[in-house]
Amino acid sequence: MKIAIIWVTHNGKKTARRISENNQNDKLQFTPYELKNADMPILFKEYEGIIFVCACGIAVRKTAPHIRSKVTDPAVIVIDEQGTFVISLLSGHLGGANILTKEIAESIGAIPVITTATDIGKKFSPDSFARANNLTVLEMDIAKEIALRMVDGGKIALYSDYPYSNRPEKFFDDTLTDMGICISSDSDKSPFVRTLHLIPKNIVVGVGCKKNTLSDNFESFILQKLSEYNVLLSRVGEVVSIDLKRNERALQEFSKKYRIPLKFYSAEELQKVKGTFGHSEFVLKTTGVDNVCERSALYYGGKLLIAKQCGNGVTIAVAEKDVTIDFERNIL
């Protein structure tokens, strides 16, 4: 999670440094900014989280003009310059601000302040559940209705095409009820009058491309193949390739435009992936591995949905990972 951490005063700078030093891990990557040098439009676009070490009012005024949607806005939290309180301000559920608040508070011995009704009432939150289980929420209005019903003690129906564990008591299996959650890769499946569709982002797109491939060519070919095989873009959880392509502009721009994480593996790592793959001597001599896209797509297992396809100087293979749902899963 890429996080911009913004400070105003000297004490604030010290607290910002303490936060960074106490959270040295693979999950969180901090970039410090003094407030006067922080370009908020860029930060909202480039970062998944923004931490303000200052007065809450400053953070509100700086972020307000750039707030668009809880689906796309980054997590925003505020910490006083002494590091006493950590406040979840924006995108508490889908953006992960509530969980980030708890982690930061624990790391510096501060008090977390979370005000969302589902969290303080220890009720089920559809968007938090979706984020933790890597699911896309298709109907935010219904998600809000479900959260409100759960806060008020009501029950919700559940349908899932995937195995799950730790289901809350307030869920029941009754497809005749008016409102429920449907966890499926089929966005047209609507077992309830008011159906909240949660789509698993378990599609992995393995790619390769010629050096300096045009971004438009890359994007059009990827989208064409996904459409051709009826794979929703909303199901794509990551785009993967060999580490030699880490700086390819086409991959970086596609990832940024569609907010899909990029991952890269070495030739040695890809060569260890088990399976039967298309073999290319040219690719082997160039990269050190016989097939980049298929091996990348299947790095974490699953099944191959689309075997290697070529065009526009681009190769693509698509895999589907297994899905297991846990209602108690809670991750950044």
C-alpha positions in Angstrom: 0.0 0.0 0.0 1.6 3.3 -1.2 1.1 5.9 1.5 1.9 9.7 1.4 2.6 11.0 4.9 2.2 14.8 5.2 3.6 16.9 8.0 3.3 20.6 8.9 5.4 21.4 12.0 8.8 20.1 13.3 7.0 17.9 15.8 4.8 16.6 13.1 7.8 15.7 11.1 9.2 13.7 14.0 5.9 11.9 14.4 5.8 11.1 10.7 9.3 9.7 10.9 8.3 7.6 13.9 5.3 6.2 12.0 7.6 5.2 9.0 10.2 3.7 11.2 7.7 1.6 13.3 6.0 0.2 10.2 8.9 -1.1 8.1 7.2 -4.0 6.3 6.2 -5.2 2.8 2.6 -4.0 3.2 3.2 -0.3 3.7 5.4 2.0 1.7 5.7 5.6 3.0 6.7 8.7 1.1 7.1 11.9 3.3 5.9 15.3 2.2 5.9 18.7 3.8 2.4 20.2 3.4 3.5 23.1 1.3 5.1 20.7 -1.2 2.2 18.2 -1.3 0.3 18.3 -4.7 -3.1 16.9 -3.6 -4.5 16.0 -7.0 -1.4 13.9 -7.7 -1.4 12.3 -4.3 -5.1 11.4 -4.7 -4.2 9.8 -8.0 -0.9 8.1 -7.2 -1.4 6.9 -3.6 -3.6 4.4 -1.9 -3.4 6.1 1.4 -2.7 9.6 2.7 -1.7 10.3 6.3 -1.9 13.9 7.6 0.1 14.7 10.8 -1.6 17.9 11.7 -4.9 19.4 12.8 -8.0 17.6 11.5 -9.3 20.8 10.0 -6.2 21.2 7.8 -6.7 17.7 6.4 -10.4 18.3 5.7 -9.8 21.6 3.8 -6.9 20.0 1.8 -8.8 16.9 0.8 -12.4 18.2 0.3 -12.0 19.6 -3.2 -10.6 16.2 -4.4 -13.1 13.8 -2.9 -15.0 11.9 -5.6 -16.2 8.4 -4.5 -15.6 5.9 -1.7 -14.8 3.4 -4.5 -11.9 5.4 -5.8 -10.7 7.8 -3.1 -7.6 6.8 -1.1 -7.7 6.1 2.5 -7.2 9.3 4.5 -6.2 9.3 8.2 -5.2 12.2 10.5 -2.8 12.0 13.4 -2.1 14.9 15.8 1.5 16.0 15.9 2.2 14.4 19.3 0.9 11.0 18.0 -1.8 10.7 20.6 -4.8 10.0 18.3 -5.1 8.3 14.9 -8.4 9.3 13.2 -9.9 7.4 10.2 -11.2 10.3 8.1 -12.0 9.0 4.6 -12.6 5.7 2.8 -12.8 3.7 6.0 -14.0 0.5 4.4 -13.1 0.1 0.7 -10.1 2.3 1.0 -8.9 0.5 4.1 -8.6 3.6 6.3 -10.1 1.9 9.4 -7.7 -1.0 9.3 -4.8 1.3 8.6 -5.8 3.5 11.5 -5.7 0.5 13.9 -2.3 -0.7 12.6 -0.7 2.8 12.8 -2.2 3.4 16.3 -0.9 0.1 17.6 2.6 0.7 16.1 3.1 4.1 17.9 1.0 3.5 21.0 -1.8 5.9 20.0 -5.6 5.7 20.4 -7.5 4.8 17.2 -10.6 6.8 16.4 -13.1 5.1 14.2 -16.6 6.4 13.8 -18.3 4.2 11.1 -21.5 2.6 12.5 -20.7 -1.0 11.5 -17.3 -0.9 13.1 -18.3 0.7 16.4 -21.3 -1.6 16.6 -19.3 -4.6 15.5 -21.6 -5.3 12.6 -21.0 -6.7 9.2 -19.8 -4.2 6.6 -20.2 -5.2 2.9 -17.5 -3.0 1.6 -14.9 -4.0 4.4 -15.8 -7.6 3.7 -15.3 -7.1 0.0 -11.9 -5.5 0.4 -10.7 -8.2 2.7 -11.7 -10.9 0.4 -10.6 -9.2 -2.8 -14.2 -8.7 -4.2 -15.5 -5.9 -6.4 -18.7 -4.2 -5.2 -21.0 -3.6 -8.2 -23.8 -1.7 -6.4 -22.7 0.7 -3.7 -26.3 1.9 -3.1 -27.4 -1.7 -2.2 -24.2 -2.1 -0.1 -25.2 0.9 2.0 -28.8 -0.5 2.4 -27.4 -3.8 3.6 -25.0 -2.1 6.1 -27.9 -0.1 7.5 -30.1 -3.1 7.9 -27.3 -5.0 9.7 -26.7 -2.0 12.0 -30.4 -2.0 12.8 -30.3 -5.8 13.6 -31.9 -7.0 10.4 -31.1 -10.2 8.5 -29.6 -10.6 5.0 -29.7 -13.5 2.6 -26.5 -15.0 1.1 -25.7 -16.8 -2.1 -22.2 -17.9 -2.9 -20.7 -19.9 -5.8 -17.6 -20.3 -3.6 -16.9 -22.0 -0.3 -16.9 -19.8 2.8 -16.3 -19.8 6.5 -17.3 -17.9 9.6 -20.6 -16.7 8.3 -22.3 -14.2 10.7 -25.5 -15.3 12.3 -27.5 -12.6 10.7 -27.2 -14.3 7.3 -29.6 -17.0 6.1 -30.2 -19.1 2.9 -33.5 -17.9 1.6 -33.5 -16.8 -2.1 -37.1 -15.5 -1.7 -36.1 -12.6 0.6 -36.0 -9.1 -0.7 -32.3 -8.3 -0.2 -29.1 -10.3 -0.2 -25.5 -10.7 -1.3 -24.5 -12.8 -4.3 -20.8 -13.8 -4.5 -20.3 -15.0 -8.0 -18.3 -14.3 -11.2 -21.6 -14.0 -13.0 -22.8 -10.4 -12.6 -26.1 -11.3 -14.2 -27.0 -13.8 -11.4 -29.6 -12.1 -9.2 -31.2 -14.4 -6.7 -32.8 -11.6 -4.7 -35.1 -8.6 -5.5 -32.3 -6.3 -4.3 -29.0 -8.2 -5.1 -25.6 -6.9 -4.1 -23.2 -8.5 -6.5 -19.7 -9.1 -5.2 -17.4 -10.2 -8.0 -14.1 -12.0 -7.1 -11.0 -10.4 -8.4 -9.3 -13.7 -8.9 -8.2 -13.3 -12.6 -4.5 -13.0 -13.2 -3.3 -11.6 -16.5 0.2 -12.7 -17.5 1.7 -10.4 -20.2 4.8 -9.9 -22.3 5.6 -7.3 -24.8 8.3 -6.0 -27.2 10.5 -3.2 -25.8 8.8 0.2 -26.0 5.4 -1.1 -27.0 3.0 1.7 -27.4 0.6 2.0 -24.5 -2.5 2.2 -26.8 -1.5 -0.9 -28.6 -1.0 -2.8 -25.3 -4.2 -1.6 -23.8 -6.4 -2.3 -26.9 -5.0 -5.9 -27.3 -5.5 -6.8 -23.6 -9.0 -5.4 -23.5 -9.8 -7.1 -26.8 -8.8 -10.6 -25.6 -10.6 -10.2 -22.2 -13.7 -9.2 -24.1 -13.3 -12.0 -26.6 -13.2 -14.6 -23.8 -15.9 -12.9 -21.7 -13.6 -12.1 -18.8 -14.8 -9.0 -17.0 -12.1 -6.4 -16.4 -13.5 -5.9 -12.9 -12.4 -9.5 -12.1 -8.7 -8.8 -12.9 -6.8 -8.7 -9.6 -3.3 -8.3 -11.0 -1.2 -8.0 -14.1 2.0 -10.0 -13.9 5.2 -10.3 -16.0 8.9 -10.9 -15.9 11.1 -8.4 -14.0 12.8 -7.4 -17.3 9.5 -5.5 -18.1 9.3 -3.7 -14.8 9.9 -0.3 -16.4 7.8 -0.7 -19.6 5.7 2.3 -19.9 2.8 0.4 -21.5 2.4 -1.9 -18.4 2.8 1.0 -16.0 0.2 3.1 -17.7 -2.3 0.3 -18.0 -1.9 -0.5 -14.3 -2.4 3.1 -13.3 -5.4 3.7 -15.5 -7.3 0.7 -14.4 -6.0 0.6 -10.8 -4.7 -3.0 -11.2 -1.6 -4.0 -9.2 1.5 -5.0 -11.2 3.7 -7.8 -10.1 7.0 -9.1 -11.6 9.0 -12.3 -11.2 12.5 -13.2 -12.2 13.3 -15.8 -14.9 14.4 -18.2 -12.3 11.1 -17.9 -10.4 9.0 -18.3 -13.6 11.0 -21.3 -14.7 10.1 -23.2 -11.5 6.3 -22.9 -12.2 5.0 -26.4 -12.9 2.8 -27.2 -15.9 2.8 -27.6 -19.7 3.5 -24.3 -21.5 4.0 -23.1 -25.0 7.8 -23.0 -25.7 9.6 -20.2 -27.5 13.3 -20.4 -28.2 13.4 -16.7 -29.0 11.8 -15.8 -25.6 14.1 -18.2 -23.9 17.2 -16.6 -25.4 15.9 -13.1 -24.7 14.5 -13.5 -21.2 15.9 -16.7 -19.8 12.5 -18.4 -19.6 10.6 -20.2 -22.4 7.2 -18.6 -21.8 6.6 -15.4 -19.8 2.8 -14.8 -20.0 1.5 -18.3 -19.2 4.1 -19.0 -16.4 3.4 -15.5 -14.9 -0.4 -16.1 -14.9 0.0 -19.4 -13.2 2.6 -18.4 -10.7 0.2 -18.9 -7.8 -1.6 -21.8 -9.2 -5.2 -22.0 -10.5 -6.3 -22.9 -14.0 -5.4 -21.4 -17.4 -8.5 -19.8 -19.0 -6.7 -18.2 -22.0 -3.6 -19.8 -23.4 -0.9 -17.6 -24.9 -2.3 -15.1 -27.4 -0.1 -12.8 -29.5 -0.7 -9.5 -31.3 0.4 -5.8 -31.5 3.8 -6.9 -30.1 2.0 -8.1 -27.0 1.4 -11.6 -25.5 -1.3 -12.4 -23.0 -2.4 -15.5 -20.9 -5.1 -15.5 -18.3 -5.5 -17.7 -15.3 -8.2 -18.0 -12.7 -7.2 -18.5 -9.0 -9.2 -20.5 -6.5 -11.5 -18.5 -4.2 -12.2 -19.1 -0.6 -14.3 -16.6 1.3 -13.8 -15.9 5.0 -16.2 -13.5 6.8 -13.6 -12.8 9.5 -10.8 -12.0 7.2 -9.4 -8.5 7.9 -6.5 -7.3 5.9 -5.1 -4.1 4.4 
